[in-house]
Amino acid sequence: MLELMKSYTKPEMTAMFGTRDMQGLQRKIERNGVSFDVVGRGESAIFTITNIENPFKVYCLTELGFDGHADFYKIRNYYYYYFNDIEFRAMPNEVQENRMRLVHKGVSRQTIAGYLQKLYLKNFIELNTNNFVYYTRLNNLVSCIMQMTRKRQ
């Protein structure tokens, strides 16, 4: 993630933005709303970040692997509901799609699956896991069990 007033070498910036030549790298950085100063030439160039217009967009591009044509407004809104609303997170993608259409711009269930896949690949969330941890409470004693068992009566 790019940080304000931090210096990066050209190889570091090349790895983040995926462009090797200096002119293309500078164009790509500017196009993403990042202001910078450059000291040096060629491979020894040092980029100092002076301003980031949209930090969320830059984070999505450099860390989560979105391309520049994504609708970052939709991504931001979806991730907001996903991380802040426990009920929303538990809903199937089709219901999430309908909820997003009612509140904001519509996001299709295929797009939702792509958004979740980006988080899964970075180990921010777990998808389709059967590894649940169950907690029980008896007489103010909390215990953890790895499998849910039902008591037959």
Secondary structure, 3 states (H helix, E strand, C coil): CCCCCCEEEHHHHHHHHCCCCHHHHHHHHHHCCEEEEEECCHHHCEEEEEEECCHHHHHHHHHHCCCCCCCHHHHHHHHHHHHHCHHHHHCCHHHHHHHHHHHCCCCCHHHHHHHHHHHHHCCCCCCCCCCCCEEEEECCEEEEECCCCCCCC
